Amino acid sequence: MKPVGQQRNTGLDALRGIAVLLMVQQHLGAWLWDQPWDNIRTLITENPFMMGLNGLGGLAAPLFLVLAGAGAEILPVRHGNHPGRIAVVRGILILVLGYGLNLLVPTWFTPGSWYVLHMIGLGIAFSPLLRRLPSGGLLFAAALVLAGTAVVRALLATPVWVGNTRMGNTGMPGGVFRLVLAEGHFPVLPWLSVFMCGMAAGRAGRSSGPRQVVHMGTVLAAAGLVLALVPAPEEGNSARVVLRWVLMFGTRMYPIPIPLLLILTAASVLAVSLFWFAPTLARLPGNNPLTCIGRCSLSILFLHAVVFRQLSVPLGFFKTLPKPAALAS
């Protein structure tokens, strides 16, 4: 398998386009549908198709982060001069845009909120340092991030489910740093591990082709399934609380259970392998709709957040549509 050269891979752009569509449909369903989200189990029981679509949207953030991590490994191949400097500047700019999004959509975020865009920016900014790790060291560091996630959640007594208000609350002990580290929408613990896995996948694909990427995705999926199948202990002493955070499984995203994160990361890595190396996908034309959407992902994120979240409140259509209309949107 020929390694990636200087040409931009349109297949990965198309996969990013799919992530954008998953994100938008999930958000529109949550923002426009007139059902309250105070009892998720009842919603799933009474509206399995609608909630199934919403669940598919949970793959968007892992896809974005795995693609960003893989891109951080491919970037030095495409930009031979000062790739580290380019990565740092790009990451900082994305971080600035993330905080700009916070200010543009105050009905969703506070100035200190930490969303997936912020996490991508941080990962890219630190990617020159992460690239110094060997592949095994990178995956070991990702495992340490997951272990640290369980420890920090136990120390902070993070609830099993946190809502949007708490994820933007900078008045808690630790302030903004607490949101960045552990209790924002997509905090460093555990989401940096997803970016790291994307870097490892990008490195494996660039040097060896799809086989190692598929192997990596399979191992991640197996690890997630094993953790999900082991019963989580009841709360007790500190060690049991940490172990409970490692093993506890569920379909919620905030905070995301570690087994679910591994499974979603595995699916994202396998999708990257498919869209990177499958001939019909890797050579999609540049004007393919998915490719175009993927290349406009940042603009679409801002546009749909401002129009359908921020402006829907004063215009009176936030959470007012019945199910058929919300589905059609």
C-alpha positions in Angstrom: 0.0 0.0 0.0 1.5 3.3 -1.1 1.8 5.8 1.8 0.0 9.1 1.7 1.8 11.7 -0.4 1.4 15.3 -0.9 -2.2 15.1 -2.2 -5.1 15.9 0.2 -7.1 12.7 0.8 -10.7 13.4 -0.3 -11.9 10.3 1.4 -11.0 11.7 4.8 -12.7 15.0 3.9 -15.8 12.9 3.1 -15.7 11.2 6.4 -15.5 14.5 8.1 -18.6 15.5 6.1 -20.4 12.5 7.5 -19.4 13.6 11.0 -20.8 17.0 10.3 -24.1 15.5 9.2 -24.3 13.4 12.3 -23.6 16.4 14.5 -26.2 18.6 12.8 -29.0 16.0 12.8 -28.3 15.3 16.5 -28.4 19.0 17.4 -31.4 19.8 15.4 -33.3 16.9 16.9 -32.4 18.1 20.4 -33.0 21.8 19.8 -36.2 21.7 17.8 -38.1 18.7 19.0 -40.8 19.7 21.5 -40.1 16.9 24.0 -38.3 17.6 27.3 -35.1 15.6 27.9 -35.7 15.1 31.6 -36.3 11.3 31.3 -34.1 9.8 28.7 -35.3 6.2 29.3 -38.9 7.2 28.7 -37.9 9.0 25.5 -36.0 6.0 24.2 -38.9 3.7 25.0 -41.5 5.9 23.4 -39.4 7.2 20.5 -36.8 4.6 19.6 -36.3 5.8 16.0 -35.8 9.5 17.0 -33.5 8.6 19.9 -31.6 6.1 17.7 -30.8 9.0 15.3 -29.8 11.1 18.2 -27.5 8.3 19.4 -25.8 8.1 16.0 -24.9 11.7 16.4 -22.7 10.6 19.4 -20.2 9.3 16.8 -19.6 12.8 15.5 -17.2 14.1 18.2 -15.0 10.9 18.2 -14.8 11.1 14.4 -13.8 14.8 14.6 -11.0 14.1 17.1 -9.7 10.9 15.4 -9.6 12.8 12.1 -7.8 15.7 13.7 -5.3 13.4 15.3 -4.7 11.6 12.1 -4.4 14.9 10.3 -1.7 16.0 12.9 0.4 13.0 11.7 -0.2 13.7 8.0 0.4 17.4 8.3 4.2 17.2 8.3 4.1 15.1 5.1 2.0 17.8 3.3 3.9 20.8 4.9 7.6 20.0 5.0 8.7 23.4 6.3 8.1 24.1 10.0 5.2 21.7 10.5 5.5 22.0 14.2 5.1 25.8 14.1 2.1 25.5 11.7 0.4 23.0 14.0 0.8 25.2 17.1 -0.5 28.3 15.3 -3.4 26.3 13.8 -4.3 24.8 17.2 -4.3 28.2 18.9 -6.5 29.7 16.2 -9.0 26.9 16.6 -9.0 27.4 20.4 -9.7 31.1 19.9 -12.5 30.2 17.5 -13.9 27.9 20.2 -14.1 30.7 22.7 -15.6 32.9 20.0 -18.3 30.3 19.6 -18.9 30.4 23.3 -19.6 34.2 23.0 -21.8 33.8 19.9 -24.1 31.2 21.5 -24.7 32.2 25.1 -28.0 30.1 25.2 -25.8 27.0 24.9 -22.4 28.0 26.3 -20.8 30.2 28.9 -17.6 32.1 28.2 -15.7 29.3 29.9 -17.3 26.3 28.2 -15.1 23.7 26.7 -16.5 22.0 23.6 -15.1 19.6 21.0 -13.7 22.5 19.0 -11.6 23.6 22.0 -10.4 20.0 22.5 -9.4 19.8 18.8 -7.5 23.0 19.1 -5.6 21.9 22.2 -4.7 18.5 20.7 -3.4 20.1 17.5 -1.4 22.7 19.4 0.3 20.0 21.5 0.7 17.6 18.6 4.4 18.5 17.9 5.2 17.3 21.5 3.0 14.2 21.1 4.6 13.3 17.8 7.9 12.8 19.7 6.4 9.7 21.4 6.9 6.4 19.7 3.6 4.7 18.6 3.6 2.4 21.6 4.3 5.3 23.9 1.4 7.3 22.3 -1.1 4.5 23.0 0.3 4.0 26.5 -0.2 7.7 27.1 -3.8 7.4 25.9 -4.3 4.6 28.4 -2.9 6.8 31.1 -5.3 9.5 30.2 -8.2 7.1 30.6 -6.9 5.9 33.9 -6.5 9.5 35.0 -10.1 10.2 34.0 -11.4 7.6 36.4 -9.2 9.0 39.2 -10.1 12.6 38.7 -13.8 11.9 38.4 -13.6 10.1 41.7 -11.7 12.9 43.3 -14.1 15.5 42.1 -17.2 13.4 42.9 -18.4 14.0 39.3 -22.0 13.0 39.0 -22.9 10.1 36.7 -24.8 12.5 34.5 -24.1 16.2 34.1 -26.3 18.7 32.3 -25.5 21.7 30.2 -25.6 24.2 33.1 -23.0 22.3 35.1 -20.7 21.9 32.1 -20.6 25.7 31.7 -20.4 26.5 35.4 -17.1 28.2 36.2 -18.2 29.0 39.7 -17.3 25.5 41.0 -13.9 24.9 42.7 -11.3 24.9 40.0 -13.3 27.2 37.8 -12.5 27.1 34.1 -9.6 24.7 34.6 -12.1 22.1 36.1 -14.2 22.3 32.9 -11.1 22.0 30.7 -9.7 19.1 32.6 -12.7 17.0 33.6 -16.2 18.4 33.6 -16.7 20.4 30.4 -18.6 19.1 27.4 -15.4 17.4 25.9 -12.7 17.8 28.5 -9.1 16.7 28.3 -9.8 13.8 30.5 -10.8 11.5 28.7 -11.0 13.1 25.2 -7.3 13.7 24.7 -7.0 9.9 24.4 -9.2 10.0 21.3 -7.0 12.5 19.7 -3.9 10.4 20.6 -5.5 7.3 19.1 -6.2 9.3 15.9 -2.5 10.3 15.8 -1.5 6.6 16.3 -3.9 5.6 13.5 -2.5 8.3 11.2 1.1 7.2 11.9 0.2 3.6 11.3 -1.6 4.3 8.1 1.1 6.6 6.7 3.8 4.1 7.3 2.2 0.7 6.9 -1.2 1.1 5.2 -4.6 -0.1 6.5 -3.7 -3.4 8.2 -2.3 -1.8 11.3 -5.1 0.7 11.5 -7.7 -2.0 11.3 -5.8 -4.0 14.0 -5.7 -1.0 16.2 -9.4 -0.3 15.8 -10.2 -4.0 16.6 -8.1 -4.0 19.8 -9.8 -0.8 20.9 -13.2 -2.3 20.3 -12.3 -5.4 22.2 -11.0 -3.4 25.1 -14.2 -1.4 25.3 -16.4 -4.4 25.1 -14.5 -6.3 27.8 -14.8 -3.3 30.1 -18.4 -3.0 29.3 -19.1 -6.6 30.1 -17.3 -6.6 33.5 -19.8 -5.7 36.2 -19.0 -2.3 37.8 -18.7 -2.5 41.6 -21.0 -0.7 43.9 -19.7 2.5 45.4 -17.5 2.1 48.5 -14.0 3.2 49.3 -11.9 5.3 46.9 -10.5 2.4 45.0 -14.0 1.0 44.3 -15.2 4.4 43.1 -12.2 4.7 40.6 -12.9 1.1 39.4 -16.5 1.9 39.0 -15.7 4.8 36.7 -13.5 2.5 34.6 -16.1 -0.2 34.2 -19.4 1.7 34.3 -21.2 1.5 30.9 -24.0 3.6 29.6 -25.1 5.5 26.5 -24.9 9.0 27.9 -22.2 11.4 26.6 -21.8 13.7 29.6 -19.6 12.5 31.1 -19.0 9.7 28.7 -18.3 6.2 30.2 -14.8 4.9 29.4 -16.0 1.7 27.8 -18.3 3.6 25.4 -15.5 6.0 24.6 -13.3 3.1 23.6 -16.0 1.6 21.4 -16.7 4.9 19.7 -13.0 5.6 19.2 -12.6 2.1 17.7 -15.5 2.8 15.2 -13.9 6.1 14.3 -10.5 4.5 13.7 -12.0 1.8 11.5 -13.9 4.4 9.6 -10.7 6.3 9.0 -9.1 3.1 7.6 -12.0 2.6 5.3 -12.2 6.1 3.9 -8.5 6.5 3.8 -7.6 3.4 1.9 -10.7 2.0 0.1 -10.0 3.0 -3.6 -13.5 4.2 -4.3 -13.6 6.3 -1.2 -10.0 7.6 -1.0 -10.3 9.0 -4.5 -13.7 10.7 -4.3 -13.8 13.9 -6.5 -13.2 17.1 -4.8 -16.7 18.3 -5.6 -18.4 15.3 -4.0 -21.1 16.7 -1.6 -19.7 14.9 1.4 -16.2 16.1 0.6 -17.4 19.7 0.3 -19.3 19.5 3.6 -16.2 18.1 5.3 -14.1 21.0 4.0 -16.7 23.5 5.3 -17.1 21.8 8.7 -16.0 24.8 10.8 -18.4 27.2 9.0 -21.3 24.7 9.3 -20.6 24.3 13.0 -20.8 28.1 13.6 -23.8 28.6 11.2 -26.0 25.9 12.6 -25.2 26.8 16.2 -26.0 30.5 15.7 -29.2 29.9 13.6 -30.8 26.9 15.2 -29.6 27.3 18.8 -29.1 30.9 19.5 -31.6 32.6 17.1 -34.3 29.9 17.6 -34.9 31.1 21.2 -35.9 34.8 20.4 -37.6 33.7 17.2 -39.7 31.2 19.2 -39.0 27.9 17.5 -36.6 26.4 20.0 -38.1 23.0 21.1 -41.5 23.8 19.6 -41.6 21.3 16.6 -43.6 18.0 16.8 -41.7 14.8 16.0 -42.5 14.7 12.2 -41.4 18.3 11.7 -38.2 17.8 13.8 -37.4 14.7 11.8 -37.9 16.6 8.5 -35.6 19.4 9.7 
